[in-house]
């Protein structure tokens, strides 16, 4: 009986401490923001407890849709006009909607640790000798597009890992289908 009372007091105190954190109840809920530019999509997933993750996708409806893999040339322009460029191999998305990267942290996306200073991201894709670069002008995603011009999904449950939740992945895949 004493153990039960001690456990009840402990749970009451622990609940009070957690409630006193001043964090909103949905602080650990992930938010996925997806920007689509033609066959190219870019997703940014974040929450209060995870470092943001990025996903690059290329829809099956694009001119490279029948290949087994595609490569994304990712050109990142920073606020101070520095530029980095990386090439990322993208495999097929298993639902058949096209091609998607795994979740990329900022370093995986840019190749540097300065990803929080991004002004815009330009994407071009190639498979073998075939290119899709929006007729040479690239698929441009301004960083503000994630907040002003994106499809947004907010998960209904907390995710305490540093990986993208299943609900957010499913939302990104649904955007690939459009």
Secondary structure, 3 states (H helix, E strand, C coil): CHHHHHHHHHHHHHHHHHHCCCCCCCCCEEEEEEEEECCEEEEEEEECCEEEEEEEEEECCCCCCCCCCEEEEEEEEECCCCEEEEEEEEEECCCCCEEECCCECHHHHHCCCCHHHEEEEEEEEEECCEEECCCCCCEEEECCHHHHCCEEEEEEEECCCCCCCHHHHHHHHHHHHC
